Amino acid sequence: MLGSTHGTLTTDLRARVVACGESPHAAVHDTASPTAVAAGDLDVSGRPLYACVPDLDRFFRPESVAVVGASDAEGRPNAGITRQLIAWAERVGARLHPVHPTRESVFGLPCVSSVRDLPEQVDLAVLLVGDPVPVIGELSEAKVKFAVAFASGFAETGEAGAAAQTRLAAAVERSGVRLLGPNTNLNAFERFRDDLEGPAIALITQSGHQGRPVHALQELGIRLSHWAPTGNEADLETADFISYFAQRPEVGAIACYVEGLKDGRSFLLAADRAAREGVPVVAVKVGRTEAGARTAASHTGKLTGADEVVDAAMRQFGVIRVDGLDELQDTAALLARARKPVADGVVVYSISGGTGAHFADLATAAGLRLPELSAAKQAELHEWIPEYLSVANPVDNGGHPVGDWRGRKIIDAILADPAVGVLICPITGPFPPMSDKLAQDLADAAEATDKLVCVVWGSPVGTEAAYRETLLGSSRVATFRTFGNCISAVRAYLAHHRFTSSYRSPFDDAPRTPSPSFRKAQALMRPGEQLSEHAAKQLLRAYGIRVPREQLVTSAAAAVRAAGLVGYPVVMKASGPQLAHKSELGLVKVGLTSASQIRDAYRELTDIARYEGIGLDGVLVCQMVDRGVEMMVGVTQDALFGPTVTVGLGGVLVEVLRDASVRVPPFGEDQARAMLGELRGHVLLEGVRGAPPADVDALVEVVLRVQRMALELGDDLSELDINPLMVLPRGQGAVALDALAVCR
């Protein structure tokens, strides 16, 4: 676990530094660097802690295994499990030792009475006992590396179960044993086909049955290499397996079914590792709706996290989020096996104009680029396709050319176009012999090209030889059963390679020493308090964020003098701790242009505050800034990911339109600009109805400075809200007109 009790940055801004090769649970020492935490926990050589991934080779391919609670009593659940484990151990070449206090043998294998009596040090212990806690200490004494606990009745059952899981986790942490579970199953010990070739899918699930559709892909010729059923994740978690699988040479893609994340920042470190390695991670993450979040929590006893934060964090680190298990299958299979694209242009090729037009509409709406083929290429295609048919893209061959020698010529000509990286052929139903010949031509062409060839076989039957033998028998054709899954998989394929081709880990650029701003800000923090607007703006100034000229005054006469120094017109605002919504109470006066207005405004503001029982530290006399685009930039604390930075339309629009984008620090300038592009109202920054373009560079700089503040202050800053941030015309900067800050 990283950091504080909810798995984010440490409260006191210290990073644990763990030496590789030592117990993964043992903290060696602390360093007083807030930004070391921002870069992730570090080992003694300064590398991110994910460099110390547990050696899970010994979990998946152990040399020796102990089965604690083994049984051969027919009709007992443990007997069936023991039998399956014996078969698995034979497949992986492991020696298996049954452990049971009252048996001399189990299924003909010698049985010892306790872990202490094992004839050798074992790599993996499978615990078929109701309460694994007492056994953990024995495993530690025997220097067992890994254990699996199938027992249920832990965090998934409520408070009592959560307390039991806490005791189990504490016992595991003391022991040095790495534990899978509890509330897991036998999926890690499934039979995987060894006759399939090519890159494989590695599977991670928190619910075993949800992985069955991906496991079944083997029957369609798609290789599966590992299955990690993480259960309640008292110790080993999804992030551990992502990091491990990303290093495996046989793994082409990682498919995940995630109900809850144990530690948000550990997950991001693992996703970062996969992105560095170029290994795609495709995930179904439960919790998009309130009902889904409730169900997930009851099943695994974890926080699901605010879904918009989860979604943004996954996009930020290149994790491909899908909604359905069918999408998980198809997208993971394509990403595992397809070569790197040579171009991002997609051509739709069909034997029906209607089919091609329909598919092209859906693909374009999904953001795929369907370039119009050049005049020369269209002329070439018309050598084999009648002139009256459109071949611009989509390409309609009219049907008959696919039944003879022309079919392959057309496919090869399309694939030879340098603008084309993907050819998609939707076949809405079998129409022998044309569909048989078309399928064979596509399979043969796919073998001869480095470009992606996709086929949508739309028949509801799925028993046709063209589908079962020709298409599924090809290791180079990506075959789908629905338009939607094909489009989403191709979109993910192109997006993944765009992402990884330019990926630079934000952890590499995270600063390693506290900034001078951090030291200034520390002196301004008031633990457990909401700062006044004046104090919050001082915090912004410490980080170089521009605020209006202003003075805090405590008398009407001082207000008049301040207005003269600030320059008319001015804004006057009541300022005090715990004062969040000033406008609703009438505690803001704008456009004041004379001394008499200043005196009247001062009296009115203080009278309202006195009537409402609001304690003030004074009245702010502020420069009036009213020409620009009102934006909002803020920091909130997410239960899973810690500090998150949000940017959106400001003023009253933030509550009305809820148009905002979020990121989890650390992130770079590219992500800050991407946040702006995700806003529905980003066109306002470009200048509309005669307004000049806004200073987007200045806005990006504010976002990055707020991110630095979030990283360095960590949990100590519970909330920050700059609203409005007035973004002035290009070249003139951005000014924080109001700010709210809450200290933990």
C-alpha positions in Angstrom: 0.0 0.0 0.0 1.2 3.5 -0.8 1.0 6.4 1.6 -1.8 7.1 4.0 -4.7 4.9 5.2 -6.8 5.5 2.1 -3.9 4.5 -0.2 -2.7 7.9 -1.5 0.0 10.4 -0.7 1.2 10.3 2.9 -0.1 12.9 5.3 3.4 14.0 6.3 4.6 13.9 2.7 7.1 11.2 3.3 7.8 8.3 0.9 8.7 4.8 2.0 11.8 3.6 0.4 11.9 -0.2 0.1 14.9 -2.3 -0.8 14.4 -4.8 -3.6 14.9 -8.3 -2.4 13.8 -7.6 1.2 10.3 -8.3 2.6 7.9 -6.2 0.5 6.1 -5.3 3.7 9.1 -3.9 5.5 9.7 -0.1 5.4 13.4 0.6 5.4 13.5 4.3 6.1 11.6 7.6 5.3 12.8 10.6 3.3 11.3 14.1 3.7 10.5 14.6 0.1 6.9 15.3 -0.8 7.7 14.9 -4.5 9.3 11.5 -4.1 5.8 10.4 -3.2 4.5 12.2 -6.3 6.9 10.0 -8.4 5.7 6.9 -6.6 7.4 5.0 -3.8 11.1 4.5 -4.6 13.5 1.7 -4.0 17.1 2.4 -2.7 18.3 3.1 -6.2 15.7 5.7 -6.8 13.5 3.6 -9.1 9.8 3.4 -8.7 8.8 0.7 -6.3 7.0 -1.2 -9.1 10.5 -2.2 -10.2 10.3 -4.6 -7.2 7.4 -6.6 -8.5 7.1 -9.9 -6.6 8.6 -12.9 -8.4 5.2 -14.3 -9.4 7.0 -16.9 -11.6 7.1 -19.0 -8.4 3.4 -18.5 -7.9 2.4 -19.6 -11.4 5.2 -22.1 -12.0 6.2 -23.4 -8.5 8.7 -26.2 -8.1 6.8 -27.4 -5.0 3.3 -26.9 -3.6 1.7 -27.7 -0.2 -2.1 -28.2 0.0 -3.1 -27.4 3.6 -6.4 -29.2 4.4 -6.0 -31.7 1.5 -8.6 -34.4 1.4 -9.6 -37.4 -0.7 -13.0 -38.0 1.0 -15.4 -38.3 -1.8 -18.3 -35.8 -1.8 -16.3 -33.3 0.2 -15.4 -30.0 -1.5 -11.8 -30.2 -0.5 -11.4 -33.5 -2.3 -12.5 -32.0 -5.6 -10.1 -29.1 -5.1 -7.3 -31.3 -4.1 -7.8 -33.5 -7.2 -7.7 -30.5 -9.5 -4.5 -29.2 -7.8 -2.8 -32.5 -8.2 -3.6 -32.4 -11.9 -2.4 -28.8 -12.2 0.9 -29.6 -10.3 1.6 -32.4 -12.8 1.0 -30.0 -15.7 3.4 -27.4 -14.4 6.0 -29.9 -13.1 5.6 -29.2 -9.4 5.9 -31.6 -6.5 2.8 -31.6 -4.4 2.6 -32.2 -0.7 -0.8 -32.8 1.0 -1.1 -31.4 4.6 -3.7 -32.8 7.0 -3.5 -33.5 10.7 -5.2 -36.9 10.6 -4.3 -38.5 7.2 -1.3 -40.5 6.2 -1.9 -40.1 2.5 -4.2 -38.3 0.1 -4.9 -39.7 -3.3 -1.9 -41.9 -2.8 0.5 -39.1 -2.0 2.2 -39.1 1.4 0.6 -36.6 3.7 2.2 -34.6 6.6 0.3 -33.4 9.6 1.4 -29.8 9.6 3.3 -27.2 7.6 6.3 -27.7 10.0 6.6 -31.3 8.8 7.0 -30.5 5.1 9.9 -32.4 3.6 11.2 -29.3 1.7 10.7 -25.6 1.4 7.7 -25.0 -0.8 7.0 -22.1 -3.2 3.2 -22.1 -2.9 0.8 -23.1 -0.2 -2.9 -23.6 -1.0 -5.0 -23.1 2.1 -8.2 -25.2 2.2 -9.1 -24.1 5.7 -11.9 -21.9 7.1 -9.5 -19.5 9.0 -6.2 -19.0 7.3 -4.8 -16.7 10.0 -3.3 -19.4 12.3 -1.6 -21.0 9.3 0.1 -17.8 8.1 2.6 -17.9 11.0 3.6 -21.5 10.2 4.1 -20.6 6.6 6.4 -17.8 7.6 8.5 -20.1 9.7 8.7 -22.6 6.8 9.8 -19.7 4.5 6.9 -20.3 2.1 6.9 -17.6 -0.6 3.2 -17.5 -1.7 -0.2 -18.7 -0.3 -3.7 -18.8 -1.7 -6.7 -18.5 0.7 -10.1 -19.7 -0.7 -12.0 -19.0 2.5 -14.9 -16.5 2.3 -16.6 -14.6 5.1 -14.3 -11.6 5.1 -14.7 -8.0 3.9 -17.4 -9.0 1.4 -19.7 -9.8 4.3 -19.8 -6.5 6.3 -18.1 -5.0 9.3 -17.3 -8.3 11.2 -15.8 -9.8 8.0 -13.8 -6.6 7.3 -12.3 -6.8 10.8 -11.4 -10.4 10.1 -9.7 -9.4 6.9 -7.8 -6.7 8.7 -6.5 -9.3 11.1 -5.5 -11.5 8.2 -3.8 -8.7 6.3 -1.8 -7.8 9.5 -0.7 -11.4 9.9 0.4 -11.6 6.3 2.3 -8.3 6.6 4.2 -9.6 9.6 4.9 -12.9 7.9 6.5 -11.9 4.6 4.3 -14.4 2.8 2.5 -13.0 -0.3 -1.1 -14.0 -0.2 -3.7 -14.3 -3.0 -7.2 -13.9 -1.6 -9.2 -14.5 0.6 -12.5 -15.2 -1.2 -10.7 -16.4 -4.3 -11.0 -19.6 -6.3 -9.2 -22.1 -8.5 -9.0 -20.0 -11.7 -5.2 -19.6 -11.3 -5.0 -23.4 -11.7 -7.1 -23.8 -14.8 -5.9 -25.8 -17.8 -4.5 -23.6 -20.5 -4.1 -24.8 -24.0 -0.4 -25.3 -25.0 -1.0 -25.9 -28.7 -1.8 -22.2 -29.5 0.9 -19.8 -30.7 1.4 -16.0 -30.8 1.0 -13.4 -28.1 -1.3 -14.3 -25.3 -3.9 -12.6 -23.1 -3.2 -12.6 -19.3 -6.4 -12.3 -17.3 -7.1 -10.7 -13.9 -10.5 -10.9 -12.3 -12.0 -10.2 -8.9 -15.0 -12.4 -9.7 -14.0 -15.7 -11.3 -17.1 -16.3 -13.4 -16.6 -12.9 -15.1 -13.4 -14.2 -16.6 -15.0 -17.3 -18.2 -15.8 -15.6 -21.5 -12.1 -14.5 -21.9 -10.9 -18.0 -20.9 -13.2 -19.5 -23.6 -11.3 -17.5 -26.3 -8.9 -20.4 -26.4 -11.6 -22.4 -28.2 -11.5 -19.7 -30.9 -7.7 -20.1 -31.2 -6.6 -17.2 -29.0 -3.9 -18.0 -26.5 -4.4 -17.4 -22.8 -1.3 -17.6 -20.6 -2.3 -16.7 -17.0 -5.4 -16.1 -14.9 -5.1 -14.2 -11.6 -8.4 -14.3 -9.5 -7.5 -11.7 -6.9 -10.6 -12.0 -4.7 -10.6 -9.6 -1.7 -7.0 -8.6 -2.2 -5.9 -8.7 1.4 -2.3 -8.6 0.1 -1.6 -9.3 -3.6 -3.7 -7.0 -5.7 -4.6 -6.2 -9.3 -1.7 -3.8 -9.6 0.8 -6.5 -8.7 -0.4 -8.8 -11.5 -0.5 -6.0 -14.1 3.1 -5.1 -13.3 4.1 -8.7 -13.5 2.3 -9.5 -16.7 3.6 -6.4 -18.4 7.1 -7.9 -18.1 6.2 -11.3 -19.5 7.4 -11.7 -23.1 4.5 -14.0 -24.1 1.8 -11.5 -22.9 0.4 -9.4 -25.7 -2.5 -7.8 -23.7 -3.8 -7.8 -20.1 -7.6 -8.2 -19.7 -9.1 -7.2 -16.3 -12.4 -7.4 -14.6 -12.2 -5.0 -11.7 -14.8 -4.4 -9.0 -12.8 -2.2 -6.7 -9.3 -0.9 -6.5 -7.4 -1.6 -3.3 -5.0 1.3 -3.9 -5.5 3.8 -6.6 -1.9 5.0 -6.8 -0.5 1.5 -6.9 -2.8 0.8 -9.8 -1.5 3.9 -11.7 2.1 2.8 -11.1 1.2 -0.6 -12.6 -0.6 1.0 -15.5 2.5 3.3 -16.0 4.7 0.2 -16.2 2.5 -1.4 -18.8 2.5 1.8 -20.8 6.3 1.9 -20.7 6.4 -1.7 -21.9 3.8 -1.0 -24.6 1.5 -3.7 -23.2 -2.2 -2.8 -23.5 -4.4 -3.1 -20.5 -8.1 -3.6 -21.2 -10.5 -3.3 -18.2 -14.1 -3.7 -17.2 -14.4 -1.5 -14.1 -17.7 -1.9 -12.2 -19.2 1.1 -10.5 -20.4 3.4 -13.3 -23.7 3.7 -11.5 -24.7 3.9 -7.9 -26.3 0.5 -8.1 -23.2 -1.0 -9.6 -21.0 0.6 -7.0 -23.2 -0.8 -4.2 -23.1 -4.3 -5.6 -19.3 -4.2 -6.1 -18.8 -3.1 -2.5 -20.9 -5.9 -1.1 -19.1 -8.4 -3.1 -15.5 -7.5 -2.5 -15.6 -5.1 0.4 -13.7 -2.3 -1.4 -14.3 1.3 -2.4 -15.1 1.7 -6.0 -14.0 5.3 -6.1 -15.7 8.2 -7.8 -16.3 6.9 -11.3 -15.3 10.0 -13.1 -12.0 10.0 -11.4 -11.4 6.3 -12.1 -12.3 6.9 -15.8 -10.0 9.9 -16.1 -7.1 8.1 -14.3 -7.4 5.1 -16.7 -7.4 7.3 -19.8 -4.5 9.3 -18.4 -2.3 6.1 -18.1 -3.6 4.4 -21.2 -5.9 1.8 -19.7 -8.6 1.0 -22.2 -11.9 0.9 -20.3 -14.8 -1.2 -21.8 -18.3 -1.9 -20.6 -19.1 -5.4 -21.5 -17.4 -8.8 -21.2 -17.9 -9.3 -25.0 -16.0 -6.0 -25.6 -13.3 -7.2 -23.1 -12.9 -10.4 -25.2 -12.8 -8.8 -28.6 -10.6 -5.8 -27.7 -8.1 -7.7 -25.7 -7.8 -10.4 -28.4 -7.2 -7.8 -31.1 -4.7 -5.8 -29.1 -2.8 -9.0 -28.1 -2.3 -10.2 -31.7 -2.3 -7.3 -34.0 0.9 -5.7 -35.2 1.7 -2.1 -34.8 -0.3 0.0 -37.3 1.6 1.6 -40.2 -1.2 4.2 -40.8 -4.5 5.2 -39.1 -6.7 5.3 -42.1 -9.6 2.8 -42.1 -11.2 1.4 -45.3 -14.5 -0.3 -45.2 -14.9 -2.9 -48.0 -18.1 -4.8 -48.6 -20.2 -6.7 -51.2 -23.2 -4.4 -50.4 -23.4 -0.7 -50.7 -25.9 -0.6 -47.8 -23.7 -2.6 -45.5 -20.7 -0.4 -46.3 -22.6 2.8 -45.8 -24.1 1.6 -42.5 -20.7 0.5 -41.1 -19.0 3.7 -42.3 -21.5 5.9 -40.5 -21.0 4.0 -37.3 -17.2 4.0 -37.6 -17.0 7.7 -38.4 -19.3 8.6 -35.5 -16.9 6.6 -33.2 -14.0 8.8 -34.3 -12.3 6.4 -36.8 -10.7 8.2 -39.8 -12.1 6.9 -43.1 -9.9 8.8 -45.7 -11.3 9.2 -49.2 -9.1 7.1 -51.6 -7.1 9.0 -54.1 -8.4 9.3 -57.7 -5.6 7.1 -58.9 -6.5 4.4 -56.4 -10.2 4.6 -57.3 -9.3 4.3 -61.0 -7.3 1.2 -60.2 -10.2 -0.4 -58.3 -12.6 0.4 -61.2 -10.5 -2.0 -63.3 -12.3 -4.8 -61.4 -15.4 -3.0 -60.0 -18.1 -1.6 -62.2 -17.8 2.2 -62.7 -21.3 2.9 -61.3 -20.3 1.7 -57.8 -18.6 3.9 -55.3 -15.0 3.0 -54.4 -14.1 6.2 -52.6 -14.4 4.7 -49.1 -16.4 2.7 -48.3 -15.6 0.4 -51.2 -18.6 -1.4 -52.7 -17.7 -4.2 -55.1 -21.3 -5.1 -56.0 -20.9 -8.7 -55.1 -19.8 -10.6 -58.2 -16.1 -9.6 -58.2 -15.5 -11.5 -54.9 -16.4 -14.8 -56.6 -13.5 -14.9 -59.0 -9.9 -13.8 -59.4 -10.8 -10.1 -59.0 -11.6 -10.4 -55.3 -8.0 -10.8 -54.2 -6.8 -8.1 -56.6 -9.2 -5.6 -55.0 -8.1 -6.5 -51.4 -4.4 -6.3 -52.3 -4.9 -2.9 -54.1 -6.7 -1.4 -51.0 -4.0 -2.7 -48.6 -1.2 -1.3 -50.9 -2.5 2.3 -50.3 0.0 4.0 -47.9 -2.9 5.9 -46.2 -4.6 2.7 -45.2 -3.7 0.9 -42.0 -6.9 -1.1 -41.4 -9.2 -2.9 -43.8 -12.6 -3.9 -42.3 -14.9 -6.2 -44.3 -18.4 -6.5 -42.7 -20.1 -9.7 -44.0 -23.6 -9.5 -42.7 -24.4 -13.2 -43.5 -23.1 -16.2 -45.3 -23.8 -16.2 -49.1 -21.9 -19.2 -50.5 -19.9 -19.5 -52.6 -19.1 -15.8 -52.7 -18.8 -15.4 -48.9 -16.5 -18.5 -48.8 -14.2 -17.1 -51.5 -14.2 -13.7 -49.9 -13.3 -15.1 -46.5 -10.4 -17.1 -48.0 -9.1 -14.1 -50.0 -9.2 -11.9 -46.8 -7.3 -14.6 -44.8 -4.7 -15.0 -47.6 -4.2 -11.3 -48.0 -3.9 -10.9 -44.2 -1.0 -13.3 -44.2 0.8 -11.3 -46.9 0.5 -7.8 -45.3 1.7 -6.1 -42.2 -1.7 -4.2 -42.0 -4.7 -5.1 -39.9 -7.5 -7.0 -41.6 -10.8 -7.3 -39.7 -13.9 -9.2 -40.6 -17.3 -8.9 -39.0 -19.1 -12.3 -39.5 -22.7 -11.3 -39.0 -24.3 -14.7 -39.2 -26.2 -15.6 -36.0 -25.4 -19.3 -36.6 -21.6 -19.3 -36.5 -21.2 -22.9 -37.7 -20.3 -22.0 -41.2 -16.9 -23.3 -42.5 -15.9 -19.9 -43.8 -16.2 -18.6 -40.2 -15.1 -21.6 -38.1 -12.3 -22.8 -40.3 -11.1 -20.0 -42.6 -11.5 -16.9 -40.4 -11.0 -18.4 -37.0 -8.2 -20.6 -38.4 -6.3 -17.5 -39.4 -3.8 -16.0 -36.9 -3.8 -12.8 -38.8 -7.5 -11.9 -39.4 -9.3 -10.3 -36.5 -12.8 -11.7 -36.6 -15.8 -10.1 -34.8 -19.5 -11.0 -34.6 -20.9 -7.4 -34.2 -20.3 -4.1 -35.8 -20.1 -2.3 -32.4 -17.4 -4.6 -31.0 -15.3 -4.3 -34.2 -15.4 -0.6 -34.2 -14.6 -0.2 -30.5 -11.7 -2.7 -30.7 -10.2 -1.0 -33.8 -10.6 2.4 -32.1 -8.8 1.1 -29.0 -6.1 -0.5 -31.1 -5.3 2.7 -32.9 -5.6 4.8 -29.8 -3.3 2.5 -27.8 -0.5 2.7 -30.3 -0.8 6.5 -30.6 -0.6 6.7 -26.8 2.4 4.4 -26.4 4.3 5.8 -29.3 4.5 9.2 -27.6 4.2 8.1 -24.0 6.4 9.7 -21.5 5.9 8.6 -17.9 4.8 11.5 -15.7 6.8 9.9 -12.9 10.0 10.6 -14.8 9.4 14.3 -14.8 8.1 14.6 -11.2 10.3 16.9 -9.2 12.4 15.2 -6.6 12.8 18.1 -4.1 10.3 20.4 -2.4 9.9 23.8 -4.0 10.4 27.1 -2.2 6.6 27.5 -2.7 6.0 24.5 -0.6 7.9 26.0 2.4 5.9 29.2 2.0 2.6 27.4 1.8 3.3 25.3 4.9 3.4 28.5 7.0 0.0 29.5 5.6 -1.8 26.3 6.4 -4.2 26.1 9.3 -4.9 22.5 10.2 -8.6 21.7 10.4 -9.7 25.1 9.1 -11.2 26.6 6.0 -9.0 29.6 5.1 -10.5 33.0 4.4 -10.4 34.2 0.8 -7.5 36.5 1.7 -5.5 33.6 3.2 -6.4 31.3 0.3 -5.1 33.8 -2.2 -1.9 34.1 -0.2 -1.6 30.4 -0.7 -2.0 30.8 -4.5 0.6 33.6 -4.5 3.0 31.3 -2.8 2.8 29.0 -5.9 3.1 31.9 -8.3 -0.6 32.0 -9.3 -1.7 35.6 -10.1 -4.4 37.2 -8.0 -5.9 40.7 -8.3 -4.5 43.7 -6.6 -6.2 43.8 -3.3 -6.0 45.0 0.3 -7.7 43.6 3.5 -9.1 46.4 5.5 -11.0 46.7 8.8 -12.5 50.2 8.6 -14.5 52.3 6.0 -11.7 54.9 6.0 -9.1 52.2 5.2 -11.3 50.9 2.5 -11.4 54.3 0.8 -7.6 54.5 0.9 -7.3 51.0 -0.4 -9.5 51.7 -3.3 -7.3 54.6 -4.3 -4.3 52.4 -4.2 -5.9 49.5 -6.0 -7.5 51.7 -8.7 -11.2 52.3 -9.5 -13.5 50.5 -10.2 -13.2 48.0 -7.4 -14.9 45.0 -5.9 -15.5 44.7 -2.2 -16.0 41.3 -0.5 -16.4 40.2 3.1 -13.5 37.9 4.1 -13.5 35.4 6.8 -12.8 31.7 7.6 -15.7 29.4 7.0 -17.2 31.9 4.6 -17.8 30.0 1.3 -20.8 31.4 -0.6 -20.5 35.1 -0.2 -22.6 36.1 -3.2 -25.7 34.3 -2.0 -25.6 36.3 1.3 -25.0 39.7 -0.4 -21.4 39.9 0.8 -20.0 41.0 -2.6 -20.3 44.4 -4.1 -18.9 45.1 -7.7 -18.3 48.1 -9.9 -17.7 50.6 -7.1 -16.4 53.9 -8.5 -16.4 56.5 -5.7 -15.4 57.0 -2.0 -19.1 57.3 -1.0 -19.9 54.0 -2.6 -16.9 52.4 -0.8 -18.1 53.7 2.6 -21.7 52.6 2.0 -20.5 49.2 0.8 -18.3 48.7 3.9 -21.1 49.4 6.3 -23.5 47.1 4.4 -21.1 44.2 4.3 -20.2 44.4 7.9 -23.9 44.8 8.9 -24.9 41.7 6.9 -22.1 39.7 8.5 -23.0 40.8 12.0 -26.7 39.9 11.3 -25.8 36.5 9.9 -23.4 35.8 12.8 -20.4 35.5 10.5 -17.0 36.3 11.9 -14.8 38.4 9.5 -11.1 39.0 9.4 -11.9 42.1 7.3 -13.2 43.3 4.0 -11.3 42.9 0.8 -11.0 45.8 -1.6 -10.0 44.2 -4.9 -9.1 45.2 -8.4 -12.0 44.6 -10.8 -11.3 42.2 -13.6 -14.2 41.5 -16.0 -12.8 40.9 -19.5 -12.1 37.2 -20.1 -13.4 33.7 -19.8 -14.4 32.5 -16.4 -12.9 29.1 -15.5 -12.6 26.9 -12.4 -9.5 25.0 -11.3 -9.6 23.0 -8.1 -8.2 20.2 -6.0 -10.2 17.5 -4.2 -9.2 14.4 -2.3 -10.4 11.1 -3.9 -10.7 8.1 -1.5 -8.6 5.9 -3.9 -6.3 8.2 -5.8 -5.6 11.0 -3.3 -5.3 14.6 -4.7 -7.1 15.1 -8.0 -7.0 18.3 -10.1 -10.2 19.5 -11.9 -10.6 22.2 -14.5 -13.9 23.4 -16.0 -16.1 26.3 -16.9 -16.3 28.7 -13.9 -18.7 31.1 -12.3 -22.3 29.9 -12.0 -21.7 27.6 -15.1 -19.7 25.1 -13.0 -22.8 24.2 -11.1 -25.3 24.5 -13.9 -23.4 22.7 -16.7 -21.0 20.5 -14.6 -18.6 20.8 -17.5 -15.3 19.7 -16.0 -12.3 17.4 -16.6 -10.2 15.7 -14.0 -6.6 14.3 -13.7 -4.6 12.5 -11.1 -1.2 14.0 -10.4 1.5 13.8 -11.6 0.8 14.8 -15.2 2.5 17.0 -17.8 1.5 19.8 -20.0 0.1 17.5 -22.6 -2.4 16.2 -20.2 -3.3 19.7 -18.9 -4.1 20.7 -22.5 -6.0 17.5 -23.1 -8.2 18.4 -20.1 -9.2 21.6 -21.8 -10.0 19.8 -25.0 -12.4 17.5 -23.1 -14.6 20.3 -22.0 -17.8 20.9 -24.0 -17.2 24.6 -23.5 -13.6 24.7 -24.7 -14.7 26.7 -27.8 -15.2 29.7 -25.4 -11.4 29.7 -25.0 -11.0 30.0 -28.7 -13.1 33.2 -28.9 -16.7 33.3 -29.9 -19.1 36.1 -31.1 -16.2 38.5 -31.6 -14.5 37.8 -28.3 -10.7 37.5 -28.6 -9.0 34.1 -28.0 -8.2 33.5 -24.3 -4.7 33.0 -22.9 -4.8 29.2 -22.9 -1.1 29.0 -22.2 -1.6 30.9 -19.0 -4.5 28.7 -18.0 -2.4 25.6 -18.6 0.3 27.1 -16.4 -2.2 27.6 -13.6 -3.3 24.0 -13.9 0.3 22.8 -13.6 1.0 25.1 -10.6 -2.2 23.8 -8.9 -1.0 20.3 -9.6 2.3 21.1 -7.9 0.4 22.4 -4.9 -1.7 19.3 -4.7 1.4 17.0 -4.9 3.4 18.9 -2.3 0.6 19.7 0.2 -0.9 16.2 -0.3 -3.6 15.3 2.3 -3.0 18.5 4.2 -5.0 20.3 1.5 -8.4 18.8 1.7 -9.9 21.1 -0.9 -9.0 24.0 -3.2 -11.4 25.9 -5.4 -10.3 28.7 -7.6 -13.6 30.1 -9.0 -13.7 32.1 -11.0 -10.2 32.1 -12.6 -10.5 34.8 -15.2 -8.6 33.8 -18.3 -7.7 37.1 -20.1 -7.2 37.6 -23.8 -4.2 35.8 -25.3 -0.9 37.1 -23.9 -2.5 38.8 -20.9 -2.5 35.9 -18.4 -5.0 34.5 -16.0 -6.2 36.0 -12.6 -7.7 34.0 -9.7 -10.6 36.3 -8.6 -11.8 34.1 -5.8 -10.4 31.1 -3.9 -11.5 28.7 -1.2 -9.0 26.4 0.6 -9.7 23.8 3.3 -6.9 22.4 5.4 -7.1 18.9 6.8 
